[in-house]
Amino acid sequence: MVKINSQPVDASGLSLQTYINNAGYNLNHIAVEINGNIIPKTKYKTTQIADGDEIEIVHFVGGG
């Protein structure tokens, strides 16, 4: 089990890219941090989510 945005999620073993796609996030409007480290978008496909990871996904919102 992992925590994504403070919620328990069963995503262990998935790549970060797979989780993001399955969850419906827009890659152009997010930043991802795993265990306190910001993950570059170029690493999403090769970054595996492991049991115990704490992940934060931040959405960017435009406006005026």
PyMOL Python script that loads the backbone (N, CA, C, O; Angstrom):
from pymol import cmd

cmd.read_pdbstr("""\
ATOM      1  N   MET A   1       0.850  -1.175   0.000  1.00  0.00           N
ATOM      2  CA  MET A   1       0.000   0.000   0.000  1.00  0.00           C
ATOM      3  C   MET A   1       0.898   1.241   0.000  1.00  0.00           C
ATOM      4  O   MET A   1       1.938   1.270   0.658  1.00  0.00           O
ATOM      5  N   VAL A   2       0.484   2.245  -0.736  1.00  0.00           N
ATOM      6  CA  VAL A   2       1.192   3.523  -0.788  1.00  0.00           C
ATOM      7  C   VAL A   2       0.224   4.630  -0.399  1.00  0.00           C
ATOM      8  O   VAL A   2      -0.987   4.413  -0.359  1.00  0.00           O
ATOM      9  N   LYS A   3       0.746   5.801  -0.117  1.00  0.00           N
ATOM     10  CA  LYS A   3      -0.103   6.960   0.131  1.00  0.00           C
ATOM     11  C   LYS A   3       0.092   7.932  -1.017  1.00  0.00           C
ATOM     12  O   LYS A   3       1.216   8.331  -1.322  1.00  0.00           O
ATOM     13  N   ILE A   4      -1.003   8.308  -1.650  1.00  0.00           N
ATOM     14  CA  ILE A   4      -0.970   9.303  -2.712  1.00  0.00           C
ATOM     15  C   ILE A   4      -1.859  10.451  -2.276  1.00  0.00           C
ATOM     16  O   ILE A   4      -3.062  10.281  -2.077  1.00  0.00           O
ATOM     17  N   ASN A   5      -1.261  11.612  -2.129  1.00  0.00           N
ATOM     18  CA  ASN A   5      -1.951  12.791  -1.604  1.00  0.00           C
ATOM     19  C   ASN A   5      -2.654  12.456  -0.292  1.00  0.00           C
ATOM     20  O   ASN A   5      -3.810  12.816  -0.075  1.00  0.00           O
ATOM     21  N   SER A   6      -1.919  11.751   0.582  1.00  0.00           N
ATOM     22  CA  SER A   6      -2.341  11.364   1.932  1.00  0.00           C
ATOM     23  C   SER A   6      -3.432  10.298   1.984  1.00  0.00           C
ATOM     24  O   SER A   6      -3.943   9.997   3.063  1.00  0.00           O
ATOM     25  N   GLN A   7      -3.796   9.726   0.846  1.00  0.00           N
ATOM     26  CA  GLN A   7      -4.814   8.677   0.810  1.00  0.00           C
ATOM     27  C   GLN A   7      -4.175   7.328   0.505  1.00  0.00           C
ATOM     28  O   GLN A   7      -3.328   7.250  -0.385  1.00  0.00           O
ATOM     29  N   PRO A   8      -4.552   6.258   1.214  1.00  0.00           N
ATOM     30  CA  PRO A   8      -4.004   4.937   0.903  1.00  0.00           C
ATOM     31  C   PRO A   8      -4.487   4.450  -0.463  1.00  0.00           C
ATOM     32  O   PRO A   8      -5.678   4.511  -0.769  1.00  0.00           O
ATOM     33  N   VAL A   9      -3.555   3.969  -1.272  1.00  0.00           N
ATOM     34  CA  VAL A   9      -3.857   3.507  -2.630  1.00  0.00           C
ATOM     35  C   VAL A   9      -3.058   2.230  -2.879  1.00  0.00           C
ATOM     36  O   VAL A   9      -1.893   2.134  -2.494  1.00  0.00           O
ATOM     37  N   ASP A  10      -3.691   1.250  -3.526  1.00  0.00           N
ATOM     38  CA  ASP A  10      -2.992   0.018  -3.880  1.00  0.00           C
ATOM     39  C   ASP A  10      -2.375   0.198  -5.266  1.00  0.00           C
ATOM     40  O   ASP A  10      -2.973  -0.181  -6.273  1.00  0.00           O
ATOM     41  N   ALA A  11      -1.176   0.779  -5.309  1.00  0.00           N
ATOM     42  CA  ALA A  11      -0.510   1.053  -6.587  1.00  0.00           C
ATOM     43  C   ALA A  11       0.896   0.481  -6.623  1.00  0.00           C
ATOM     44  O   ALA A  11       1.650   0.762  -7.555  1.00  0.00           O
ATOM     45  N   SER A  12       1.265  -0.317  -5.627  1.00  0.00           N
ATOM     46  CA  SER A  12       2.612  -0.903  -5.589  1.00  0.00           C
ATOM     47  C   SER A  12       2.862  -1.730  -6.837  1.00  0.00           C
ATOM     48  O   SER A  12       1.999  -2.489  -7.279  1.00  0.00           O
ATOM     49  N   GLY A  13       4.056  -1.572  -7.401  1.00  0.00           N
ATOM     50  CA  GLY A  13       4.443  -2.340  -8.577  1.00  0.00           C
ATOM     51  C   GLY A  13       4.116  -1.670  -9.898  1.00  0.00           C
ATOM     52  O   GLY A  13       4.615  -2.087 -10.943  1.00  0.00           O
ATOM     53  N   LEU A  14       3.283  -0.634  -9.869  1.00  0.00           N
ATOM     54  CA  LEU A  14       2.972   0.100 -11.100  1.00  0.00           C
ATOM     55  C   LEU A  14       4.083   1.102 -11.390  1.00  0.00           C
ATOM     56  O   LEU A  14       4.776   1.561 -10.481  1.00  0.00           O
ATOM     57  N   SER A  15       4.243   1.434 -12.661  1.00  0.00           N
ATOM     58  CA  SER A  15       5.125   2.557 -12.969  1.00  0.00           C
ATOM     59  C   SER A  15       4.353   3.831 -12.650  1.00  0.00           C
ATOM     60  O   SER A  15       3.122   3.845 -12.648  1.00  0.00           O
ATOM     61  N   LEU A  16       5.081   4.876 -12.385  1.00  0.00           N
ATOM     62  CA  LEU A  16       4.435   6.160 -12.107  1.00  0.00           C
ATOM     63  C   LEU A  16       3.592   6.589 -13.306  1.00  0.00           C
ATOM     64  O   LEU A  16       2.488   7.107 -13.137  1.00  0.00           O
ATOM     65  N   GLN A  17       4.111   6.374 -14.518  1.00  0.00           N
ATOM     66  CA  GLN A  17       3.387   6.726 -15.745  1.00  0.00           C
ATOM     67  C   GLN A  17       2.058   5.983 -15.824  1.00  0.00           C
ATOM     68  O   GLN A  17       1.039   6.584 -16.167  1.00  0.00           O
ATOM     69  N   THR A  18       2.049   4.694 -15.516  1.00  0.00           N
ATOM     70  CA  THR A  18       0.825   3.895 -15.569  1.00  0.00           C
ATOM     71  C   THR A  18      -0.195   4.413 -14.565  1.00  0.00           C
ATOM     72  O   THR A  18      -1.371   4.557 -14.897  1.00  0.00           O
ATOM     73  N   TYR A  19       0.242   4.694 -13.341  1.00  0.00           N
ATOM     74  CA  TYR A  19      -0.690   5.207 -12.342  1.00  0.00           C
ATOM     75  C   TYR A  19      -1.285   6.541 -12.792  1.00  0.00           C
ATOM     76  O   TYR A  19      -2.495   6.744 -12.700  1.00  0.00           O
ATOM     77  N   ILE A  20      -0.448   7.438 -13.272  1.00  0.00           N
ATOM     78  CA  ILE A  20      -0.912   8.762 -13.701  1.00  0.00           C
ATOM     79  C   ILE A  20      -1.937   8.623 -14.832  1.00  0.00           C
ATOM     80  O   ILE A  20      -2.982   9.274 -14.809  1.00  0.00           O
ATOM     81  N   ASN A  21      -1.638   7.782 -15.810  1.00  0.00           N
ATOM     82  CA  ASN A  21      -2.575   7.576 -16.924  1.00  0.00           C
ATOM     83  C   ASN A  21      -3.890   6.991 -16.434  1.00  0.00           C
ATOM     84  O   ASN A  21      -4.959   7.459 -16.825  1.00  0.00           O
ATOM     85  N   ASN A  22      -3.822   5.964 -15.577  1.00  0.00           N
ATOM     86  CA  ASN A  22      -5.034   5.317 -15.072  1.00  0.00           C
ATOM     87  C   ASN A  22      -5.884   6.256 -14.226  1.00  0.00           C
ATOM     88  O   ASN A  22      -7.111   6.149 -14.214  1.00  0.00           O
ATOM     89  N   ALA A  23      -5.232   7.175 -13.519  1.00  0.00           N
ATOM     90  CA  ALA A  23      -5.944   8.108 -12.653  1.00  0.00           C
ATOM     91  C   ALA A  23      -6.496   9.312 -13.415  1.00  0.00           C
ATOM     92  O   ALA A  23      -7.267  10.094 -12.859  1.00  0.00           O
ATOM     93  N   GLY A  24      -6.107   9.466 -14.686  1.00  0.00           N
ATOM     94  CA  GLY A  24      -6.661  10.536 -15.514  1.00  0.00           C
ATOM     95  C   GLY A  24      -6.001  11.891 -15.369  1.00  0.00           C
ATOM     96  O   GLY A  24      -6.584  12.908 -15.744  1.00  0.00           O
ATOM     97  N   TYR A  25      -4.806  11.918 -14.835  1.00  0.00           N
ATOM     98  CA  TYR A  25      -4.099  13.199 -14.709  1.00  0.00           C
ATOM     99  C   TYR A  25      -3.587  13.672 -16.065  1.00  0.00           C
ATOM    100  O   TYR A  25      -3.243  12.859 -16.922  1.00  0.00           O
ATOM    101  N   ASN A  26      -3.537  14.987 -16.256  1.00  0.00           N
ATOM    102  CA  ASN A  26      -2.952  15.599 -17.440  1.00  0.00           C
ATOM    103  C   ASN A  26      -1.483  15.866 -17.146  1.00  0.00           C
ATOM    104  O   ASN A  26      -1.161  16.667 -16.268  1.00  0.00           O
ATOM    105  N   LEU A  27      -0.591  15.202 -17.872  1.00  0.00           N
ATOM    106  CA  LEU A  27       0.846  15.321 -17.614  1.00  0.00           C
ATOM    107  C   LEU A  27       1.365  16.748 -17.705  1.00  0.00           C
ATOM    108  O   LEU A  27       2.363  17.090 -17.070  1.00  0.00           O
ATOM    109  N   ASN A  28       0.695  17.580 -18.489  1.00  0.00           N
ATOM    110  CA  ASN A  28       1.148  18.959 -18.665  1.00  0.00           C
ATOM    111  C   ASN A  28       0.812  19.856 -17.479  1.00  0.00           C
ATOM    112  O   ASN A  28       1.290  20.988 -17.399  1.00  0.00           O
ATOM    113  N   HIS A  29      -0.017  19.350 -16.551  1.00  0.00           N
ATOM    114  CA  HIS A  29      -0.483  20.197 -15.453  1.00  0.00           C
ATOM    115  C   HIS A  29      -0.186  19.628 -14.078  1.00  0.00           C
ATOM    116  O   HIS A  29      -0.855  19.991 -13.111  1.00  0.00           O
ATOM    117  N   ILE A  30       0.805  18.741 -13.963  1.00  0.00           N
ATOM    118  CA  ILE A  30       1.114  18.163 -12.661  1.00  0.00           C
ATOM    119  C   ILE A  30       2.614  18.168 -12.383  1.00  0.00           C
ATOM    120  O   ILE A  30       3.436  18.274 -13.293  1.00  0.00           O
ATOM    121  N   ALA A  31       2.937  18.050 -11.113  1.00  0.00           N
ATOM    122  CA  ALA A  31       4.296  17.760 -10.648  1.00  0.00           C
ATOM    123  C   ALA A  31       4.151  16.629  -9.636  1.00  0.00           C
ATOM    124  O   ALA A  31       3.157  16.560  -8.914  1.00  0.00           O
ATOM    125  N   VAL A  32       5.143  15.744  -9.585  1.00  0.00           N
ATOM    126  CA  VAL A  32       5.068  14.581  -8.705  1.00  0.00           C
ATOM    127  C   VAL A  32       6.289  14.530  -7.800  1.00  0.00           C
ATOM    128  O   VAL A  32       7.423  14.737  -8.232  1.00  0.00           O
ATOM    129  N   GLU A  33       6.020  14.248  -6.539  1.00  0.00           N
ATOM    130  CA  GLU A  33       7.065  14.077  -5.545  1.00  0.00           C
ATOM    131  C   GLU A  33       6.880  12.703  -4.907  1.00  0.00           C
ATOM    132  O   GLU A  33       5.772  12.348  -4.504  1.00  0.00           O
ATOM    133  N   ILE A  34       7.950  11.938  -4.816  1.00  0.00           N
ATOM    134  CA  ILE A  34       7.912  10.645  -4.140  1.00  0.00           C
ATOM    135  C   ILE A  34       8.927  10.678  -3.005  1.00  0.00           C
ATOM    136  O   ILE A  34      10.117  10.911  -3.218  1.00  0.00           O
ATOM    137  N   ASN A  35       8.435  10.441  -1.808  1.00  0.00           N
ATOM    138  CA  ASN A  35       9.286  10.408  -0.609  1.00  0.00           C
ATOM    139  C   ASN A  35      10.176  11.643  -0.503  1.00  0.00           C
ATOM    140  O   ASN A  35      11.346  11.547  -0.133  1.00  0.00           O
ATOM    141  N   GLY A  36       9.607  12.807  -0.833  1.00  0.00           N
ATOM    142  CA  GLY A  36      10.326  14.062  -0.702  1.00  0.00           C
ATOM    143  C   GLY A  36      11.185  14.454  -1.890  1.00  0.00           C
ATOM    144  O   GLY A  36      11.821  15.508  -1.865  1.00  0.00           O
ATOM    145  N   ASN A  37      11.220  13.624  -2.936  1.00  0.00           N
ATOM    146  CA  ASN A  37      12.024  13.921  -4.122  1.00  0.00           C
ATOM    147  C   ASN A  37      11.130  14.210  -5.323  1.00  0.00           C
ATOM    148  O   ASN A  37      10.244  13.419  -5.648  1.00  0.00           O
ATOM    149  N   ILE A  38      11.360  15.334  -5.976  1.00  0.00           N
ATOM    150  CA  ILE A  38      10.609  15.670  -7.185  1.00  0.00           C
ATOM    151  C   ILE A  38      11.089  14.765  -8.307  1.00  0.00           C
ATOM    152  O   ILE A  38      12.291  14.611  -8.523  1.00  0.00           O
ATOM    153  N   ILE A  39      10.141  14.166  -9.022  1.00  0.00           N
ATOM    154  CA  ILE A  39      10.463  13.236 -10.102  1.00  0.00           C
ATOM    155  C   ILE A  39      10.311  13.957 -11.440  1.00  0.00           C
ATOM    156  O   ILE A  39       9.226  14.454 -11.742  1.00  0.00           O
ATOM    157  N   PRO A  40      11.372  14.027 -12.251  1.00  0.00           N
ATOM    158  CA  PRO A  40      11.253  14.656 -13.572  1.00  0.00           C
ATOM    159  C   PRO A  40      10.305  13.848 -14.466  1.00  0.00           C
ATOM    160  O   PRO A  40      10.257  12.621 -14.378  1.00  0.00           O
ATOM    161  N   LYS A  41       9.569  14.529 -15.308  1.00  0.00           N
ATOM    162  CA  LYS A  41       8.630  13.851 -16.218  1.00  0.00           C
ATOM    163  C   LYS A  41       9.333  12.791 -17.066  1.00  0.00           C
ATOM    164  O   LYS A  41       8.717  11.787 -17.421  1.00  0.00           O
ATOM    165  N   THR A  42      10.588  12.992 -17.391  1.00  0.00           N
ATOM    166  CA  THR A  42      11.335  12.025 -18.199  1.00  0.00           C
ATOM    167  C   THR A  42      11.545  10.703 -17.464  1.00  0.00           C
ATOM    168  O   THR A  42      11.905   9.706 -18.090  1.00  0.00           O
ATOM    169  N   LYS A  43      11.329  10.677 -16.162  1.00  0.00           N
ATOM    170  CA  LYS A  43      11.532   9.467 -15.356  1.00  0.00           C
ATOM    171  C   LYS A  43      10.230   8.758 -14.999  1.00  0.00           C
ATOM    172  O   LYS A  43      10.268   7.709 -14.357  1.00  0.00           O
ATOM    173  N   TYR A  44       9.078   9.300 -15.396  1.00  0.00           N
ATOM    174  CA  TYR A  44       7.792   8.708 -15.011  1.00  0.00           C
ATOM    175  C   TYR A  44       7.654   7.264 -15.489  1.00  0.00           C
ATOM    176  O   TYR A  44       7.140   6.423 -14.752  1.00  0.00           O
ATOM    177  N   LYS A  45       8.102   6.960 -16.711  1.00  0.00           N
ATOM    178  CA  LYS A  45       7.951   5.603 -17.248  1.00  0.00           C
ATOM    179  C   LYS A  45       8.815   4.590 -16.514  1.00  0.00           C
ATOM    180  O   LYS A  45       8.437   3.425 -16.397  1.00  0.00           O
ATOM    181  N   THR A  46       9.960   5.016 -16.022  1.00  0.00           N
ATOM    182  CA  THR A  46      10.899   4.076 -15.400  1.00  0.00           C
ATOM    183  C   THR A  46      10.841   4.079 -13.872  1.00  0.00           C
ATOM    184  O   THR A  46      11.519   3.275 -13.232  1.00  0.00           O
ATOM    185  N   THR A  47      10.053   4.956 -13.287  1.00  0.00           N
ATOM    186  CA  THR A  47       9.938   5.009 -11.833  1.00  0.00           C
ATOM    187  C   THR A  47       8.850   4.052 -11.369  1.00  0.00           C
ATOM    188  O   THR A  47       7.678   4.215 -11.711  1.00  0.00           O
ATOM    189  N   GLN A  48       9.248   3.053 -10.588  1.00  0.00           N
ATOM    190  CA  GLN A  48       8.311   2.072 -10.052  1.00  0.00           C
ATOM    191  C   GLN A  48       7.815   2.542  -8.688  1.00  0.00           C
ATOM    192  O   GLN A  48       8.598   3.006  -7.859  1.00  0.00           O
ATOM    193  N   ILE A  49       6.522   2.419  -8.466  1.00  0.00           N
ATOM    194  CA  ILE A  49       5.935   2.735  -7.179  1.00  0.00           C
ATOM    195  C   ILE A  49       6.140   1.527  -6.266  1.00  0.00           C
ATOM    196  O   ILE A  49       5.800   0.400  -6.628  1.00  0.00           O
ATOM    197  N   ALA A  50       6.695   1.769  -5.091  1.00  0.00           N
ATOM    198  CA  ALA A  50       6.999   0.683  -4.161  1.00  0.00           C
ATOM    199  C   ALA A  50       6.130   0.788  -2.908  1.00  0.00           C
ATOM    200  O   ALA A  50       5.704   1.875  -2.517  1.00  0.00           O
ATOM    201  N   ASP A  51       5.882  -0.356  -2.295  1.00  0.00           N
ATOM    202  CA  ASP A  51       5.110  -0.407  -1.059  1.00  0.00           C
ATOM    203  C   ASP A  51       5.729   0.550  -0.035  1.00  0.00           C
ATOM    204  O   ASP A  51       6.939   0.531   0.193  1.00  0.00           O
ATOM    205  N   GLY A  52       4.896   1.375   0.568  1.00  0.00           N
ATOM    206  CA  GLY A  52       5.364   2.327   1.570  1.00  0.00           C
ATOM    207  C   GLY A  52       5.703   3.701   1.033  1.00  0.00           C
ATOM    208  O   GLY A  52       5.963   4.614   1.816  1.00  0.00           O
ATOM    209  N   ASP A  53       5.708   3.877  -0.285  1.00  0.00           N
ATOM    210  CA  ASP A  53       6.003   5.194  -0.858  1.00  0.00           C
ATOM    211  C   ASP A  53       4.948   6.212  -0.443  1.00  0.00           C
ATOM    212  O   ASP A  53       3.769   5.887  -0.297  1.00  0.00           O
ATOM    213  N   GLU A  54       5.395   7.446  -0.256  1.00  0.00           N
ATOM    214  CA  GLU A  54       4.480   8.564  -0.028  1.00  0.00           C
ATOM    215  C   GLU A  54       4.621   9.502  -1.217  1.00  0.00           C
ATOM    216  O   GLU A  54       5.686  10.071  -1.460  1.00  0.00           O
ATOM    217  N   ILE A  55       3.527   9.652  -1.950  1.00  0.00           N
ATOM    218  CA  ILE A  55       3.538  10.378  -3.219  1.00  0.00           C
ATOM    219  C   ILE A  55       2.611  11.583  -3.117  1.00  0.00           C
ATOM    220  O   ILE A  55       1.502  11.486  -2.592  1.00  0.00           O
ATOM    221  N   GLU A  56       3.069  12.697  -3.616  1.00  0.00           N
ATOM    222  CA  GLU A  56       2.237  13.900  -3.732  1.00  0.00           C
ATOM    223  C   GLU A  56       2.154  14.262  -5.200  1.00  0.00           C
ATOM    224  O   GLU A  56       3.175  14.388  -5.876  1.00  0.00           O
ATOM    225  N   ILE A  57       0.948  14.426  -5.687  1.00  0.00           N
ATOM    226  CA  ILE A  57       0.721  14.881  -7.064  1.00  0.00           C
ATOM    227  C   ILE A  57       0.036  16.228  -6.977  1.00  0.00           C
ATOM    228  O   ILE A  57      -1.063  16.353  -6.437  1.00  0.00           O
ATOM    229  N   VAL A  58       0.704  17.234  -7.519  1.00  0.00           N
ATOM    230  CA  VAL A  58       0.214  18.610  -7.432  1.00  0.00           C
ATOM    231  C   VAL A  58      -0.294  19.023  -8.801  1.00  0.00           C
ATOM    232  O   VAL A  58       0.393  18.845  -9.807  1.00  0.00           O
ATOM    233  N   HIS A  59      -1.511  19.581  -8.835  1.00  0.00           N
ATOM    234  CA  HIS A  59      -2.118  20.093 -10.073  1.00  0.00           C
ATOM    235  C   HIS A  59      -1.823  21.580 -10.185  1.00  0.00           C
ATOM    236  O   HIS A  59      -1.895  22.317  -9.202  1.00  0.00           O
ATOM    237  N   PHE A  60      -1.493  22.007 -11.383  1.00  0.00           N
ATOM    238  CA  PHE A  60      -1.333  23.436 -11.634  1.00  0.00           C
ATOM    239  C   PHE A  60      -2.640  23.951 -12.214  1.00  0.00           C
ATOM    240  O   PHE A  60      -3.206  23.354 -13.130  1.00  0.00           O
ATOM    241  N   VAL A  61      -3.109  25.061 -11.674  1.00  0.00           N
ATOM    242  CA  VAL A  61      -4.368  25.646 -12.126  1.00  0.00           C
ATOM    243  C   VAL A  61      -4.098  27.070 -12.565  1.00  0.00           C
ATOM    244  O   VAL A  61      -3.487  27.852 -11.837  1.00  0.00           O
ATOM    245  N   GLY A  62      -4.558  27.401 -13.760  1.00  0.00           N
ATOM    246  CA  GLY A  62      -4.387  28.767 -14.256  1.00  0.00           C
ATOM    247  C   GLY A  62      -5.579  29.629 -13.884  1.00  0.00           C
ATOM    248  O   GLY A  62      -6.653  29.122 -13.561  1.00  0.00           O
ATOM    249  N   GLY A  63      -5.384  30.886 -13.931  1.00  0.00           N
ATOM    250  CA  GLY A  63      -6.481  31.782 -13.633  1.00  0.00           C
ATOM    251  C   GLY A  63      -5.978  33.209 -13.506  1.00  0.00           C
ATOM    252  O   GLY A  63      -4.786  33.485 -13.644  1.00  0.00           O
ATOM    253  N   GLY A  64      -6.886  34.078 -13.248  1.00  0.00           N
ATOM    254  CA  GLY A  64      -6.472  35.462 -13.175  1.00  0.00           C
ATOM    255  C   GLY A  64      -7.033  36.207 -12.039  1.00  0.00           C
ATOM    256  O   GLY A  64      -6.748  37.394 -11.878  1.00  0.00           O
TER     257      GLY A  64
END
""", "prot")
cmd.dss("prot")
cmd.show_as("cartoon", "prot")
cmd.util.cbc("prot")
cmd.orient("prot")
